[in-house]
Each structure stands twice: as structure tokens, then as C-alpha cells.
Amino acid sequence: MRNFLSVHSIGDVEKLAQEAIEIKSNPFQWENLGKRKTMVLVFLNSSLRTRISTQKAAQNLGMNTIVLNLGTDSWNMEFEDGAIMNGSTAEHIKEGAAVISQYADIIGLRSFPTLTDKDRDYSEFVLNQFLKNIKVPLVNMESATVHPLQSLTDLMTIREFATKPRPKVVLTWAPHIKALPQCVPNSFAEWMNKAEVEFVITNPKGYELHEKFAGAATFCKNQTEAFKNADFIYAKNWSSYTDYGQILNTDPNWMVNAEKMALTNNAKFMHCLPVRRNIVVADEVIDSENSIVIQQAGNREWAAQAVLKRILEKL
């Protein structure tokens, strides 16, 4: 594997998840694999778990790490070809990415969608502008449409806590006060469709994911019905894809609460974090013993390390 861009960058998702679990039990076994190599982590937006976990994963493998907040630690960058740069951008991606590529052995990139220009976002414009101008491997630390490091983590966590070979996993839309991207649900759906799980998506009308990502999932508009006999509940808000970036529904009845969790097969509660308590999920659920959000977040380190290990083995 050279680049880690999405689920399509790898073959067997279950095998990679198992590799991450094995790394967790002995994280420094390959601490010389990245010796004298450097990873530059480029952020175009805020991050907590992705920033710390990916940096630590690289260091576990012996790599030097540099974190760059684009536009604050560096010049504002122009991404448009043919731009007349008489505004706020001082450096073009053609030079900026190429220069970073000279200093790095691996680049990690995190960017968000505009949520206003569907075509630009779903073409992965920013990610592809970087790819065109670098000569080293790229790790997608979240892009306009997907968050594969999070999804690998999610599958790893499901495997750790599953009590049956093919658990029922439910991705449920939940309300939020802001318009959020479809990245996490898109990516989660992609990975679950390739994993050994029974996968269900439940959301209000107007919040259907693009079919490219939703794939072969079972769709259920009735959240209560979807929760029945579930082994894992993954809650996440996302804005509309069809009415792109819009909030069509703020119905508080879609919040995950104890009453709904009681319909499940003693399901574990999952969320990628950060989460708005008592909007997305009730305190009684996220603070319960069935909540595995902290363990899930901790696994971000091992998922990232599994990815970086595979890339380093090919350098």
C-alpha cells in the first residue's frame, strides 16, 4: 500500500483491523521501521484525536513528526489552478505541497468539505491537489467525503467487543445544532459494507447518504425498529446530501436514549467524538457501562499505526 485514501486503498478490511489489534498488544515491536524517516501532518481544520493519535502512532514506529496547521503555522495556500493571487493566499499548492514533499517521507492530510459546493467536495478537490503535487505517500486523516482512519478504528473496536462472528451494527442519524459533513457516516458505511457484519442505516427523510457510500446497507426510516436486536449503535449527525449541506430536521426524538438502547441486544454505544451531550446522545447512555467511546478513541492510535506500518514496509 502506497497511499491510504479510503477503504479502496486496502484489500481485506478485517485483516487490517486484526493487525491493528495485534499492534495494540505490542506497539513497539516495529519501533525501528520508521527510523530516520519523517511524517508531516498537515491540518486545514481542527483536530484532537486524529492529531494526537497519528503523531503518536508515527513515533511508535520510530518516525520524526512535524505538525503543520496550514494558514496559521504557514502561508495561506491557493488551490485553484490559474488563480490570480492578489488576495489572501501567498503560496500556491503547486509549490507548497511540492516543498513539503521534499521534507517528508509520508504526508498526512486533514481537510473538511465546503458543504456549499457538492461537486467540488465530492471530487475530493483539495486531497487531489495535494496528490498531484507530492512524490511521497499520503495518509488521508479526513477529507471532504471520508475519514478512513476513523472507520478502521471503528471496525477494530467492533471486533474487540463483538460477542458473535457477525454482529448487527446500526448507524443512526442524530440531531445537531450545526451542519456537519457526511465524511464519517460515508466512510463508516463503506467499511461496514466490506466487513462481516449485518449493517443497517437509519435516518430521517432527506438524510440519505450517497449510494456510492451507503452500498448494500439495509435502510430503515424507523429508528426504533432499526435498534431492535442490535449489537452496536453508532450515532452520528450529518447534513443533507441531496439538499447539500442543509439542516432539514432537528427532531430531538432522534437522540439516542436509554429507552431506545433497551430495545437492543445489550448493544455497545459508539461515536467518533466530539459529541454534543443530550442532543446526539443522552448522558444516561454515554456514561453507561455499554458506552465504548473512550476505548474507541484510544484505538485511533493503533489503527493509524497499522496503516503507517504497511506504508513504511513498502518504502
Secondary structure, DSSP 8 states (H G I E B T S, - for coil): ---B-SGGG-S-HHHHHHHHHHHHHSTTTTTTTTTT-EEEEEESS--SHHHHHHHHHHHHTT-EEEEEETTTTS--EE-STT----SS--EEHHHHHHHHHHH-SEEEEE----SS-HHHHHTTHHHHHHHHT-SS-EEESS-SS--HHHHHHHHHHHHHH-SSSS-EEEEEE---SS---SHHHHHHHHHHHHSSSEEEEE--TT----HHHHTT-EEES-HHHHHTT-SEEEEE----TTTTT------GGGSB-HHHHTTSSS-EEE--S---BTTTB-HHHHTSTTB-HHHHHHTHHHHHHHHHHHHHTT-
